[in-house]
Every structure is written in structure tokens, then in C-alpha cells.
Amino acid sequence: MDGYQARYEDPVEEAPPAPPIEIGTDERRMHVRAYNYWASLLKGRDYPSIEDLDPVNIEDFASNSVLLDFTENSENPTTAYIGVAIRAECDIGPEVQTIAQVPSRSLLSRLTDHYLQIIANRAPIGFEAEFQNQRGHEICYRGILMPFSSDGETIDFIYGVINWKDTSVVPRELAPMPAAPRNEAEEPLLLEEAVEGDELLLIEVDEDAGLADRLWAARESAELCKAADGRSRAALYRALALAYDFAVASRRVPDEFAEILDDAGVKAQARAPMTAIVKLVFGIDYDKTRLTEFASALSHAERQGVDIGEFEEFVNAQPGGLKGLVAAERLARRPEPRPDTRLEQGRLRLRNAAPKPLSALAGNDEFSLVLVRRGSDGKVEPVSAVSDLTMLEKAIRKLAA
């Protein structure tokens, strides 16, 4: 524990006053970037190793982050690292060493209050709310908590990133606010619930949610789907529905979508645009066959003009459900059969051919294959001999069968 404290402690006396932070598009994406950073450290494990985390040197959000250490006390973890911006906003110094010492009306308490949810869900948790801080200022904040492990199995560290806006300093009309709960009671922003049997318990995504919010919701739902180990169709359909909503929303803000793809290291494919969507939501390391199926299902919904909020009803109404959507999309992508021009040319030639006596068509062999034509008057006339020996032998074998 002492090693982590010495390694991560900030020089509190040099911390500058924290300016008010406007929560806009970039700050909303901070939590997506934080999630992507966490996912990049997984390396095939259930949780990233704490040895791979160096919060002091994460330039993107070091000052807005906190690291909790549970190795010595799971009920009262220590604050192994607190970023300078959080310290300045909360008016706390080096005296705060544990969760129990965090001031109850501080912004840091709003972040640390969620740590038990990480232990229960064993996956990253996102949330946002408004509250009145220790100075009586109205604060709108957004946070994410992510699990880390020292042994690859136990969650004994939690890394959090939080961003906020002091609405008492920055007038609301000058800085558009993100959707948030209307009261002080904290509500998780996105999905934090669990799968019970075949029922998926949700907190719905606001219809005005931004692109980063929709991606986070889809990812959270995908994690629940994975936790159900494929046993819950409702969980899978909900995850796909949120992924589809994110895809539709991404068409409306292509520049923001391009930045999200770049942050995640995922490349868009012109021939299969939904592939990038499912990789963002389920992860690039997810089973490739399943990713292909999911992308096909979302593509068929797009082909049919399904709008935001309509995917679940669409897939449930499809005969065969998800597999039915995949089959329908594959059929729709199958190229139309090319017309056989040689066949039509042959038919035309036979229609115009002059009739010939059988004796002229039979030749000198024991057997011959002759084409006859039936006219509009019902009269049958020999018109041509088939000289292909292979076709003749095939006809003879057919008669022997």
C-alpha cells in the first residue's frame, strides 16, 4: 500500500485552482476514451493489471481521476491517487487517505459512492447527476469507474474518471447541459442492472442522448449480454437494439463518429459499415462469426428503414428472430442471377429453323439425340441433331436409371 501511495501522490501544494469545466461533446467523449484506455489494458484478461496503470502520467485525464486501493481494507479502501483538479474542486489535501475521510458534500464523494457497484457488477460503471457541493454551488457531473486487479481475478483496485461543470459559475444559457436526473438523488446514467432469467432490467437511454452516451449504453448492455453467457435472448436483443440506435445516431454526426472510431482504433468499412458498429460495442476481440451475424442483422434493419427505438420490435417480429434477420440480409445481398443469353439465342434459332426428316438427322451411329419443335398449331417437327457425345451418353444413362 505504501508503495502505491508514494508512487501516485500528487504535489498538493502546487495544485492550481480548478477552473470550471464545461461539459460538452469533448468531455462526454472523455468517458469513452477512458473506457477505451481500460479496454486496451485487458490483453485477454477479465480485468487489467494494476501494474499497467500509471494514473499520474495519463495526460488525457490524470487530473480528473482517482485510484482506490482495496488490498488492505475492502470496506474502507485507501485513496492511492487523487488528481489535482479533483483535490482543488473538493478542497482536500494529503490528509484524505481513505474513503471514510472523503468529505460527504464533495465531488469526490459522488464518485466514490459508486465503488460497491463495480464489485457487484464486475464491469465498468458510468453515471451522471447534479448536486450542491460543500460551497453551495450547483455541480453537474459525469463519471466512470473501472475495475483493476493485482492477481487477474480479484477486483482490488478501482480507477475512476470524473468531469464536472459548476453551473453557479457558468450560466446554463451559455453552455448547453447534458441530460441529467432532475433531482439530487444520484441515478446511474446508463445500464448498471443485471440479467435475471430471461429478463433484462434497464435504465432507459434518453432520446436526446449524445453519441458517446449511446455507445456507452450499448457497451454496458453488451457486457450484460456476455455475463448471461448467451442464455438470455432479451439481453442480446437489447444490446443489439442499443447498437443499432448508436449506428443511426452516428449517421447524423459523422465527424463525431469518425473521432470515436479513431479513439477506439477501429476502421470503418464502406462495404460493411455495421461491422465497425458491432466492434465498438462488443469489442474487436469478440467472436468474429458472431460479430458478422450481428452486423448482418443491423444492416438488414437499416435496409428496411428501421428507426431509433424500433429494432427490438423489428427483430421480435421477424420469423426466426435474429437468425431470420441474418438469413434475410444474406439473401438480399445475393446477386441477381445473370440472364443466360446463349440459351435465349439457341431457342430463337430453333424457332426459326426449317424442319428436317429424321433420316437426315439420325446420322450413321446406332443412337442419335434429336431435338423436336412443337409449333403453335400443335404439329411436332424434328429440327436439329445433338452431336455432343457426352449429352447422348447422359441421355442413355438416364433411360437406364
C-alpha positions in Angstrom: 0.0 0.0 0.0 2.8 2.4 0.9 4.4 1.8 -2.4 1.3 2.9 -4.3 0.8 5.9 -2.1 4.4 7.1 -2.8 4.1 6.3 -6.5 0.9 8.1 -7.2 0.7 11.0 -4.7 0.4 14.5 -6.3 2.2 17.6 -5.0 -0.9 19.2 -3.4 0.8 22.5 -2.7 1.4 23.1 -6.4 -2.2 22.4 -7.4 -3.7 25.3 -9.3 -7.2 26.5 -8.7 -9.6 24.3 -10.8 -11.4 26.3 -13.5 -15.0 25.5 -14.2 -15.2 22.8 -16.8 -17.9 22.9 -19.4 -19.4 19.5 -20.0 -19.7 19.4 -23.8 -19.1 17.0 -26.6 -15.3 16.5 -25.8 -15.9 15.9 -22.1 -18.7 13.4 -22.9 -16.2 11.6 -25.1 -13.6 11.6 -22.2 -15.5 8.7 -20.6 -15.5 6.8 -23.9 -11.7 7.4 -24.1 -11.3 6.3 -20.5 -13.2 3.1 -21.3 -11.1 2.5 -24.4 -8.0 3.0 -22.3 -9.2 0.5 -19.8 -10.1 -2.0 -22.5 -6.7 -1.6 -24.2 -5.1 -2.9 -21.0 -7.2 -6.0 -20.8 -5.0 -8.1 -23.1 -7.4 -11.1 -23.0 -7.9 -10.9 -19.2 -11.1 -10.3 -17.2 -9.5 -7.2 -15.6 -6.5 -5.1 -16.5 -3.4 -5.5 -14.3 -2.8 -2.7 -11.8 0.8 -2.8 -12.8 -0.1 -1.5 -16.2 -1.8 1.6 -14.7 0.1 4.8 -14.1 -2.5 7.5 -13.3 0.0 10.3 -12.9 1.1 10.1 -16.5 -2.2 9.6 -18.3 -2.2 13.0 -19.9 -5.8 12.9 -21.1 -7.5 12.7 -17.7 -4.9 12.4 -14.9 -6.0 15.5 -13.0 -9.7 14.3 -13.2 -9.0 10.8 -11.9 -8.8 8.8 -8.6 -7.4 5.4 -7.7 -8.9 3.3 -4.9 -6.9 0.5 -3.3 -8.8 -2.3 -1.6 -5.8 -4.6 -0.8 -5.7 -3.8 2.9 -9.3 -3.0 3.7 -12.2 -3.9 1.3 -14.7 -1.9 3.4 -12.6 1.3 3.6 -10.3 1.5 0.6 -7.4 3.9 0.5 -7.2 6.8 -2.0 -3.9 5.8 -3.6 -4.2 8.6 -6.1 -6.3 11.8 -6.4 -5.9 14.1 -9.3 -5.0 17.8 -8.7 -8.2 19.1 -10.3 -10.4 16.9 -8.0 -8.3 18.0 -5.0 -8.8 21.6 -5.9 -12.5 21.3 -6.5 -13.1 19.4 -3.3 -10.7 21.5 -1.1 -8.9 18.4 0.2 -5.2 17.8 0.9 -3.0 14.9 1.8 -4.9 14.3 5.0 -7.5 12.4 3.0 -6.1 8.8 2.9 -9.2 6.6 2.8 -12.8 6.7 1.6 -14.1 7.3 5.1 -12.2 10.6 5.2 -13.7 11.9 1.9 -15.9 15.0 2.8 -19.6 13.9 2.3 -20.6 17.0 0.3 -17.6 16.9 -2.0 -17.5 15.9 -5.7 -15.1 13.1 -4.8 -17.8 11.5 -2.6 -20.1 11.4 -5.6 -17.5 9.3 -7.4 -16.5 7.0 -4.6 -20.1 6.4 -3.5 -20.4 4.1 -6.6 -17.5 1.8 -5.9 -19.6 -1.0 -4.5 -21.5 -1.2 -7.8 -18.2 -2.1 -9.5 -17.7 -5.0 -7.1 -21.2 -6.3 -7.7 -21.3 -5.9 -11.5 -17.6 -6.7 -12.1 -17.6 -4.3 -15.1 -17.1 -0.6 -15.7 -20.0 1.7 -14.5 -21.0 5.1 -15.9 -23.2 7.7 -14.2 -24.2 11.4 -14.1 -26.2 13.6 -11.8 -26.4 17.1 -10.3 -25.8 18.1 -6.6 -24.9 21.0 -4.4 -21.3 20.9 -3.2 -19.7 22.0 0.0 -19.6 25.6 -1.1 -23.3 25.6 -2.0 -22.6 25.6 -5.8 -24.7 23.6 -8.2 -22.5 20.9 -9.8 -23.4 18.8 -12.9 -21.0 15.9 -13.2 -20.3 12.8 -15.2 -18.2 9.8 -14.1 -16.9 6.3 -14.9 -15.4 3.7 -12.6 -13.3 0.8 -13.9 -12.0 -2.3 -12.2 -8.3 -3.3 -12.0 -6.7 -6.4 -10.4 -3.4 -7.3 -8.9 -3.8 -11.1 -9.5 -6.0 -11.2 -12.6 -9.1 -12.5 -10.6 -9.8 -10.2 -7.7 -11.0 -6.6 -8.1 -8.7 -4.9 -5.6 -8.3 -1.6 -7.3 -10.8 0.8 -8.9 -9.8 3.6 -11.2 -12.3 6.5 -11.7 -12.5 9.5 -14.0 -14.9 12.3 -13.4 -15.8 15.6 -15.2 -18.0 18.4 -14.0 -19.4 21.8 -14.5 -20.1 24.4 -11.9 -23.4 25.8 -13.0 -23.3 28.5 -10.4 -20.3 30.0 -12.3 -21.2 29.3 -15.9 -24.7 30.3 -16.8 -26.8 27.5 -18.3 -27.7 29.5 -21.3 -24.0 29.9 -22.2 -23.2 26.2 -22.0 -25.7 23.6 -23.1 -26.1 21.0 -20.4 -26.3 17.2 -20.9 -29.5 15.4 -19.9 -29.4 14.5 -16.2 -31.8 13.5 -13.4 -33.9 16.3 -12.2 -33.3 15.8 -8.5 -30.3 15.4 -6.3 -30.7 11.6 -5.9 -28.0 10.0 -8.0 -29.1 7.8 -10.8 -26.6 5.8 -12.9 -26.6 7.3 -16.4 -26.6 4.0 -18.2 -27.0 0.3 -17.7 -25.9 -1.0 -14.3 -28.5 -3.7 -13.7 -28.3 -7.5 -14.1 -29.9 -10.3 -16.0 -32.4 -12.3 -14.1 -33.5 -15.4 -16.0 -34.6 -14.0 -19.4 -35.5 -10.5 -18.2 -33.1 -7.6 -18.7 -33.5 -4.8 -16.1 -32.8 -1.4 -17.6 -32.5 2.2 -17.2 -33.6 3.6 -20.5 -31.4 5.9 -22.6 -32.8 9.4 -23.1 -34.0 10.0 -26.6 -31.8 13.2 -26.8 -28.7 11.3 -25.6 -25.4 12.1 -27.4 -23.4 9.7 -29.4 -20.9 8.9 -26.6 -23.8 8.2 -24.3 -25.4 5.8 -26.8 -22.1 4.0 -27.3 -21.6 3.7 -23.6 -25.2 2.3 -23.1 -24.7 -0.2 -25.9 -21.4 -1.4 -24.4 -22.9 -1.7 -20.9 -25.7 -3.8 -22.4 -23.3 -5.9 -24.3 -21.4 -6.6 -21.1 -24.6 -7.8 -19.5 -25.2 -10.0 -22.6 -21.8 -11.5 -22.2 -22.4 -12.1 -18.5 -25.5 -14.0 -19.3 -23.3 -16.3 -21.4 -25.7 -16.3 -24.4 -28.6 -17.7 -22.3 -30.7 -14.5 -22.5 -32.2 -13.6 -25.8 -33.7 -10.5 -24.2 -30.2 -9.3 -23.2 -28.8 -9.9 -26.7 -31.7 -8.2 -28.4 -31.4 -5.2 -26.1 -27.7 -4.9 -26.7 -28.2 -5.1 -30.5 -31.0 -2.5 -30.2 -28.8 0.0 -28.5 -26.0 -0.8 -31.0 -28.5 -0.1 -33.8 -29.6 3.2 -32.2 -26.0 4.2 -31.9 -25.5 3.4 -35.6 -28.5 5.5 -36.7 -27.3 8.4 -34.5 -23.8 8.2 -35.9 -25.1 8.9 -39.4 -26.3 12.3 -38.1 -22.9 13.3 -36.7 -20.3 11.7 -39.0 -17.4 13.9 -37.7 -18.0 12.9 -34.1 -18.4 9.2 -35.1 -15.1 9.4 -37.0 -13.4 10.7 -33.8 -14.9 7.8 -31.8 -13.6 5.3 -34.4 -10.2 6.9 -34.3 -10.1 6.8 -30.5 -11.0 3.1 -30.4 -8.7 2.2 -33.2 -11.5 0.8 -35.4 -11.6 1.3 -39.1 -14.8 1.9 -41.0 -15.6 -0.4 -43.9 -17.6 1.1 -46.8 -18.8 -2.3 -47.9 -19.8 -3.3 -44.3 -20.4 -0.2 -42.2 -22.2 -2.1 -39.4 -19.0 -4.2 -38.8 -17.4 -1.1 -37.2 -20.5 -0.6 -35.0 -20.5 -4.1 -33.6 -16.8 -4.0 -33.0 -17.2 -0.7 -31.0 -20.0 -2.2 -28.9 -19.0 -5.9 -28.4 -15.2 -5.4 -28.7 -12.8 -6.1 -31.5 -11.7 -9.4 -29.8 -15.3 -10.7 -29.7 -16.1 -13.9 -31.7 -15.7 -12.9 -35.3 -18.6 -15.2 -36.5 -21.0 -13.6 -34.0 -19.8 -10.1 -35.0 -20.5 -10.9 -38.6 -24.0 -12.1 -37.7 -24.7 -9.1 -35.6 -23.5 -6.7 -38.4 -25.8 -8.6 -40.9 -28.8 -8.2 -38.6 -28.2 -4.5 -38.1 -27.6 -4.0 -41.8 -31.0 -5.6 -42.6 -32.7 -3.4 -40.2 -31.1 -0.4 -41.9 -32.2 -1.8 -45.3 -35.8 -1.9 -44.0 -35.7 1.7 -42.7 -35.9 0.8 -39.0 -35.6 4.0 -36.9 -34.1 4.6 -33.4 -36.0 2.7 -30.8 -37.6 0.3 -33.2 -35.1 -2.5 -33.5 -36.3 -4.8 -30.7 -39.9 -4.8 -32.1 -38.4 -5.4 -35.6 -36.3 -8.4 -34.6 -39.0 -10.0 -32.4 -41.5 -9.7 -35.3 -39.0 -11.4 -37.7 -39.7 -15.2 -38.3 -36.7 -16.8 -36.7 -35.7 -13.8 -34.7 -32.0 -12.8 -35.1 -31.2 -15.8 -37.3 -34.1 -14.8 -39.6 -32.7 -11.3 -39.9 -29.2 -12.7 -40.8 -30.7 -15.0 -43.4 -32.8 -12.2 -44.9 -29.8 -9.9 -45.2 -27.7 -12.6 -46.8 -30.5 -13.3 -49.3 -30.8 -9.6 -50.0 -27.1 -9.3 -50.7 -27.1 -12.3 -53.0 -26.5 -11.0 -56.6 -29.3 -11.5 -59.1 -28.8 -14.4 -61.5 -27.3 -13.2 -64.7 -29.6 -14.0 -67.7 -28.4 -16.9 -69.9 -28.2 -15.1 -73.3 -26.9 -18.2 -75.1 -30.0 -20.1 -74.1 -32.3 -17.5 -75.5 -30.2 -17.3 -78.7 -30.5 -21.1 -79.1 -34.2 -21.0 -78.5 -34.6 -18.3 -81.2 -32.5 -20.3 -83.6 -34.6 -23.4 -83.2 -37.9 -21.5 -83.6 -36.7 -20.2 -86.9 -35.1 -23.5 -88.1 -36.6 -25.3 -91.1 -37.9 -28.8 -90.2 -35.8 -31.8 -91.3 -36.6 -35.5 -91.8 -35.4 -37.9 -89.1 -33.4 -39.8 -91.6 -31.3 -36.8 -92.3 -30.7 -36.1 -88.6 -30.1 -39.6 -87.3 -26.7 -40.0 -89.0 -24.9 -43.3 -89.2 -24.5 -44.1 -85.5 -26.6 -46.6 -83.6 -28.2 -43.9 -81.5 -28.8 -40.2 -82.1 -30.2 -37.4 -79.9 -32.7 -35.2 -81.9 -34.4 -32.0 -80.9 -38.0 -31.6 -82.0 -40.2 -28.5 -82.0 -43.9 -28.1 -81.3 -45.5 -25.3 -83.3 -48.4 -23.2 -82.3 -50.7 -25.5 -84.3 -49.5 -28.5 -82.2 -47.5 -30.0 -85.0 -44.2 -31.7 -83.9 -41.2 -31.4 -86.3 -37.6 -32.5 -86.0 -35.3 -29.5 -86.3 -31.8 -30.4 -85.2 -29.5 -33.2 -84.1 -27.4 -33.0 -80.9 -23.9 -34.1 -81.9 -22.4 -33.9 -78.3 -21.5 -37.5 -77.4 -21.4 -36.6 -73.7 -25.0 -35.4 -73.8 -26.0 -38.5 -75.7 -24.4 -40.8 -73.2 -26.1 -38.9 -70.3 -29.5 -39.3 -72.0 -28.9 -43.1 -72.4 -27.9 -43.5 -68.7 -31.0 -41.5 -67.7 -33.1 -44.1 -69.6 -31.4 -46.9 -67.8 -31.9 -45.5 -64.3 
